[in-house]
Amino acid sequence: MKKEKKFFPCPYFLLAVLCFSCSLSDKKGESVVSAEANDWAMTGFQRVEGVGAVISPDAEQKFFCPVRKAVVRWESDDTFNPAAVTYNGRVALLYRAEDHSGGGIGTRTSRLGLAFSDDGIHFDKQSEPCFYPDMDSQYDAEWPGGCEDPRVVQTEDGLYVMTYTQWNRRVPRLAVATTRDFKTWEKHGLAFGKAYDGRFSELFSKSASIVTRLDAGRLVATKVNGKYLMYWGEQFVNLAVSDNLVDWEPLLDEKGEFLKLIVPREGYFDSSLTECGPPALLTDKGILLMYNGRNATDNKRCEKYTPGAYCAGQVLFSATEPTKVLARLDEPFFIPEADFEKSGQYPMGTVFIEGLVYHREKWFLYYGCADSRVGVAVLDARKKTIDKVLVPSTFNASNGIALPYRLATPEPLAFGKEKGKYPLVIFLHGAGERGTDNSSQLVHGGQMWLNPQLREEYPSFVLIPQCPWEAFWAYEKWPVSFLPENMPYAPDMPPAYQALKELIDSCIAMPQVDVLRIYLVGLSMGAMCTYDLCCRFPNLFAAAVPVCGTVNPARIAQSEGIEKIAFSLYHGDADETVPVEGSRRAFRALQDKGASVRLREFPGCGHGSWNPAFTEPDFFSWLYQQRRR
């Protein structure tokens, strides 16, 4: 016992004892949180449509190996398990590349390739590896297996710190290297080499996730409780601390053993392994760790997933007590689905996550595919905010049409400015945003209502439906032309339009909606529908804002009651898609009816007149002051 006491310095030991008892049980059903029931996890990563693997092997890439003293095809067989970081405004991707020196997994030599991308998806590979075994101080640790599975973080002053696995085909061990330009590297050796008088220098150790924070678009290594933190491990997740990001000390329990913060769970996707993924992220909820869970191949496995498959999970640790688990997903947030994720060295299926960057307001998650390729999945950082404010749903109309829509609700509902009642804005998109994805209709203007200042100043319901691709809102088919005189005079209501009217009626019927303040805003095709709705149902609406729209003026002339609606028309005078004459003729027809109407033309502006329209100083103030006459 006396010998063991020197292995846990007092501050680390107290932290471990304080927090260890709070870790999650590995028993099925205890203290776990599902992906559907949480607001802390980063879920919703999507593969990029039409893009398969972003990095693949290339047998033509050659490199003079300083150990073999010969030219080798250094990435001829497989490229996988990537790290990622932002560098000079681009994404820098480091990936494990295997040559053809052995027969299979673990028997070849691995080196680290380097590629750069502007968009995070399409990469330009460097012709030679940027990091590899050499005749240097790390030769005995790195040869002949090589350098594997990197993770990279950056510091505030621009130093890049890489953890990776040294594989000498005897014991795999965590090591650290640093660089500022990805060309010149300093190898620091074993991450745990100095800890506890070298006790762990020969210990199996893999997969390190240093804790970072998002700072001005960069994931920067950050201290927690005065120390840098690193979650690490494969059979179970441990924790280590450091003052300098190079020399690390694992935390131990009261018996001098590693902490087992999370472990494999029988009957779950992670029933065999829990291996750390990309750098952990400090959030307002705690420390988020993404990890790789391997399904068992025996009776402990989860029946939902292929035996032996690697899926990705998430766990949340306390930011004040970093060994304390707050929540853990029951189900993986990312699983092998694509063909290239289930064919290669590891055909059971692998999405082995290692790289995470924030780039162009999106999260990019990079992963190894079946130990053979590199893939990417993307999460729009704004998606959760958009879905929270503009809640997606589907309206099933009586005619069988399923109409996707978004609905924003004022907060709090109970305290409307006028007896608990709020306006309803109906926003109708243009022809290019049709479909069923329930998001394209937000492209031009729909996201205006995400603005907290706008929602606070003008609390209202906002309905944003999406027109089916084959439909045209108010008309059965495209008009012969968009000249006013060629627009339909007495069109029938097509099925999608009938569904739209039912949806609008259902929203107007909500008890918190002020029926005297129903507003229409439409763009192009949506503006044509705005005119049609006003002509058909003039007693419903208080105001209408057709932007680059058109209508047969004879329809306005024969509509009884349309003069009670206030109109604000916007159009570019250089519009070659929907000629400005459509708005000019509508303006005169509405004037003739005695309606309150105004027209704003934008000189030299083409069809996208919604852009200057939405920035007009009185666009919203005019709209929200209107009441049905």
Steps between C-alpha positions, in 0.01 A plus 500: 500500500782742579636451154167588339452829687755683289292429190223750571598857580251659736310744267434236232409230749247721679340593170478134403350389830254789497368423155553128447192393694281707267589316179233319303427137559573262215179313568233520238231760563673703771569872488501542124337754272366427153576720202136604473477615861804727528610848411869452572611260226616601152267295284382536142830452313426425134712351225541738208271399216692380197831484690641168607843462656697826514839324525582172324823303444727591213754241393689760293600707804869425566731596781862427594481324837797606720480172693476257208731715288270435208210653311166369626142542385405641836118514457447220255272282711279698739438854625289548811464633860549876447569801719383845396567859598463846344818652360521838323127498428502148357440153637819303550442124506757252628421141418653160564638342183620141471749366249516145362772370728275253687202276452226679691392707799792563734766347276577794270678830563282803562597859423293818521388670183393864478225661291342847487152617412324836462147360539576214740386243243731504199865444592835546332744237628870562548716263298707383797413420862546783748579275799665158505749269673856616460847423631434724797446478875161332445620229263465215752143606585383559142665235287392289321127563564520875463291798610127448534167667580583870557294760683597868478420809705638851483605743769413867523841599361477275194688190610347173379516209743452151359442183699550177308571132552854370467493141375817293518298177462570423862283745697297801369553816706383861497756759393504878445645716223470873425526724195414847378491437127444120455841482335739516792409277795641446844444151639465506878465127552260316729215698647528310831874439488582722801188430706544323832872435446435332164252248638292513180778528241442144378122504541253448216342845440302643210250763382537838670239779497637826640232736634450810282270799478362676194681834473446722195433197283797299630501203735761617751645288781362636825570451869235374740559552871847629414610195298484382142285187483519199271252214484667189364468127470351213304360232734369777725531880515755648741609855581845662509619852587786718381658841549658518155300272263809280457555322830186331631411331829212253508260535793476198729246373748565426867653165403746657261313371196372691197164667528234330294276796424298311241527136403340270240132423568355159439217509249597841359680612185813553714493154660863417409703825497466868591784674317542879512427697185575861397618767745243544777303825502424725796140622463252687717359158599832341597782316323376314194698194398427316179625143502513187288295208625565149372222246509590165652501183289368270774178494703584838653443677170214730403274321253421825314850529357740273316726301733835676517373823344643833614237770562539845657367600841507805727537555872481820706733564794467772760713806429563553871555132580646359177482138617128525569274371222184704456344317204573242232317409182331161490510493120786596269467835326690374194511148357650324195251535215681579175659223295851640546448484878433127484758380248876492539729371771215496751182389320290475818454875464699789646447870548803570719476869595821690572484849346265787584524859374275805492524657156274742314237482776478123474644206690698249292548153647771287334516127545666182380287275279555126548871571564532581130369850416430839658146638514337823617165590654376856546284665763365848432578682824184706457268204450403457864425870530298496180302193604438643845358831372354389166368163607471249212179304455272352233135584433288215369217658302160344444585441132798281590769763439779500761629856522831566683506824695679699768326687778651759735313563822536817709629462854337503740164418347306605807594867477406645166515874455126509449301264721732207432459527122779509244525568125546214255747547212472259207824489301477345153822406321588502130510220241865410559438399861232237434546147627452286809815568705321757719801727493544642149209738556715682756777589255373843390368691797354219707777527758426867568277389785796341677616851588446535878455877472229461237320233703517715811381819331232333287386178671287300259421160359686438173383224263742394224357213291684319222340443163541150344746494213239412237257775610488876448313631806202689355501359147462152354784562255746769404336802336567560132708800606532723803371807322195626691255454213609137454449400863192282571176688550291238684725204588383192686660414833749214445541235774815651657325838517199343670736343754665837555164667566409230754835551674449876513149455640628264769754760611248784497278285722763488776360686800809723538482630141358849445267456203521874428875475435557228240785594266620352170858528371584330169799479267462449125281186477402569861413859409268373227334281762480802731300689237279197440425451870409867533271480199325180618485569874524878544330497839775290660804725469611832641810551286681345204858540379552358149869513403583473128152362433235542235125455457236558239368847592152393398497262800563791735227702331237229550597411861252639750667605825863494388507876558494431876847343484811722523762420234873566483649397163871455426665433163832543318463707184753275320317175580515276192319206663184671622481840327450802724187580301324237713540711813429828318171373359401351837581832668270692266220242529516514880497878491190488281334276761578750775750279683786631710795406278860603443761388245876505547716432193872429526703648211718250319382211718414168338275224629652486849324815617421333832857580609459880497134471600576326829752771591256787447490696828122477537444151357399345832366810675257560213392135493435457870300820542233389253158384617212368294260774408 
